[in-house]
Amino acid sequence: MTYSWDDVRLAGDGFVLRRWRADDLPSLLRHADDAQVVRGLSDRFPHPYTRSDGEAFLAGKVVDLSDPVFAIEIDGEACGTIGARPGSGERAHGAELGYWLGRAHWRRGLMTRIVALYVPWVMQALSLTRMQATVLDINPASARVLQKNRFVEEGVLRAAIRKPDGLHDLRMFSRLA
Ligand SMILES: CC(C)(COP(=O)(O)OP(=O)(O)OC[C@H]1O[C@@H](n2cnc3c(N)ncnc32)[C@H](O)[C@@H]1OP(=O)(O)O)[C@@H](O)C(=O)NCCC(=O)NCCS
């Protein structure tokens, strides 16, 4: 089934979730070009984060923007993203959650509230039974966001990720409908 997310606008306490737009490029670059943001993310998210990285993202060449991948708009500016990538075949009832927020807005409970709004909405919109998320061992804030949203830690993928400073464990979390 194909979905269109163009008209979706999810308004929460202090933020709005909506589609990314081409005119978000300047604010995307401002918030994404930050080593502290990249630290918890996969290498698909580069540092430094250049103009061509931002253009590639907004053109849907980095993540599939036909999935429900939304900009987090705060005070009229796109400051981060949240999205879910659905599985296929025997995994089509599940999806992988990902998110990041510009450092200027950290530690105000925003991502906890954003996940609380987005996850139930997307699970219903895509008729999902399982939502999973993986978190690097060095990222307790993200683990806390998930735990506060009723995700359960299922286990650890040991030494699953190689970063410049060495190997890291990946913690697997999920929430069932
Ligand atoms: C992880 C991230 C999304 C958290 O966003 P946030 O809006 O600052 O999170 P919240 O304010 O909702 O805080 C969530 C919880 O984490 C805790 N926390 C925040 N920073 C922390 C840290 N460095 N160490 C431990 N706990 C931390 C908060 O205290 C809060 O828990 P509490 O309510 O029990 O006190 C944000 O830091 C981020 O975008 N980081 C870079 C990208 C990233 O790591 N994405 C996730 C990949 S899995």
The ligand as a MOL file (V3000), in Angstrom:
LIG
                    3D

  0  0  0     0  0            999 V3000
M  V30 BEGIN CTAB
M  V30 COUNTS 48 50 0 0 0
M  V30 BEGIN ATOM
M  V30 1 C 19.1210 11.3490 22.6260 0
M  V30 2 C 18.3130 12.6340 22.3930 0
M  V30 3 C 17.2950 12.3550 21.3080 0
M  V30 4 C 17.6040 12.9970 23.6970 0
M  V30 5 O 16.7520 14.1070 23.4480 0
M  V30 6 P 16.2650 15.0860 24.6210 0
M  V30 7 O 15.1190 15.8800 24.0960 0
M  V30 8 O 17.4350 15.8010 25.1680 0
M  V30 9 O 15.7420 14.0030 25.6760 0
M  V30 10 P 14.8160 14.3240 26.9480 0
M  V30 11 O 14.9960 15.7460 27.3750 0
M  V30 12 O 13.4540 13.8500 26.6020 0
M  V30 13 O 15.5000 13.4370 28.0800 0
M  V30 14 C 15.3780 12.0500 28.1180 0
M  V30 15 C 15.9890 11.4920 29.3680 0
M  V30 16 O 17.4080 11.3350 29.1670 0
M  V30 17 C 18.1020 11.8990 30.2580 0
M  V30 18 N 19.3930 12.3760 29.7570 0
M  V30 19 C 19.6070 13.4050 28.9440 0
M  V30 20 N 20.9290 13.5140 28.6790 0
M  V30 21 C 21.5370 12.5180 29.3690 0
M  V30 22 C 22.8740 12.0620 29.4830 0
M  V30 23 N 23.8630 12.6790 28.8260 0
M  V30 24 N 23.1190 10.9920 30.2490 0
M  V30 25 C 22.1210 10.3520 30.8910 0
M  V30 26 N 20.8170 10.7000 30.7860 0
M  V30 27 C 20.5460 11.7750 30.0400 0
M  V30 28 C 17.2100 13.0040 30.7480 0
M  V30 29 O 17.5360 13.3600 32.0600 0
M  V30 30 C 15.8380 12.3500 30.6100 0
M  V30 31 O 15.5920 11.4420 31.6480 0
M  V30 32 P 14.7490 11.8270 32.9670 0
M  V30 33 O 13.4480 12.4080 32.4750 0
M  V30 34 O 14.5960 10.5500 33.6720 0
M  V30 35 O 15.5490 12.8590 33.6910 0
M  V30 36 C 19.2240 13.8100 21.9690 0
M  V30 37 O 20.2340 13.9230 22.9210 0
M  V30 38 C 19.8530 13.6040 20.5930 0
M  V30 39 O 19.2650 13.9350 19.5810 0
M  V30 40 N 21.0890 13.0850 20.5670 0
M  V30 41 C 21.8420 12.9100 19.3150 0
M  V30 42 C 21.2170 11.9140 18.3540 0
M  V30 43 C 20.9060 10.5760 18.9870 0
M  V30 44 O 21.6530 10.0930 19.8160 0
M  V30 45 N 19.7710 9.9780 18.5780 0
M  V30 46 C 19.3340 8.6940 19.0810 0
M  V30 47 C 19.9880 7.5770 18.3820 0
M  V30 48 S 19.4910 5.9950 19.0680 0
M  V30 END ATOM
M  V30 BEGIN BOND
M  V30 1 1 1 2
M  V30 2 1 2 3
M  V30 3 1 2 4
M  V30 4 1 2 36
M  V30 5 1 4 5
M  V30 6 1 5 6
M  V30 7 2 6 7
M  V30 8 1 6 8
M  V30 9 1 6 9
M  V30 10 1 9 10
M  V30 11 2 10 11
M  V30 12 1 10 12
M  V30 13 1 10 13
M  V30 14 1 13 14
M  V30 15 1 14 15
M  V30 16 1 15 16
M  V30 17 1 15 30
M  V30 18 1 16 17
M  V30 19 1 17 18
M  V30 20 1 17 28
M  V30 21 1 18 19
M  V30 22 1 18 27
M  V30 23 2 19 20
M  V30 24 1 20 21
M  V30 25 1 21 22
M  V30 26 2 21 27
M  V30 27 1 22 23
M  V30 28 2 22 24
M  V30 29 1 24 25
M  V30 30 2 25 26
M  V30 31 1 26 27
M  V30 32 1 28 29
M  V30 33 1 28 30
M  V30 34 1 30 31
M  V30 35 1 31 32
M  V30 36 2 32 33
M  V30 37 1 32 34
M  V30 38 1 32 35
M  V30 39 1 36 37
M  V30 40 1 36 38
M  V30 41 2 38 39
M  V30 42 1 38 40
M  V30 43 1 40 41
M  V30 44 1 41 42
M  V30 45 1 42 43
M  V30 46 2 43 44
M  V30 47 1 43 45
M  V30 48 1 45 46
M  V30 49 1 46 47
M  V30 50 1 47 48
M  V30 END BOND
M  V30 END CTAB
M  END
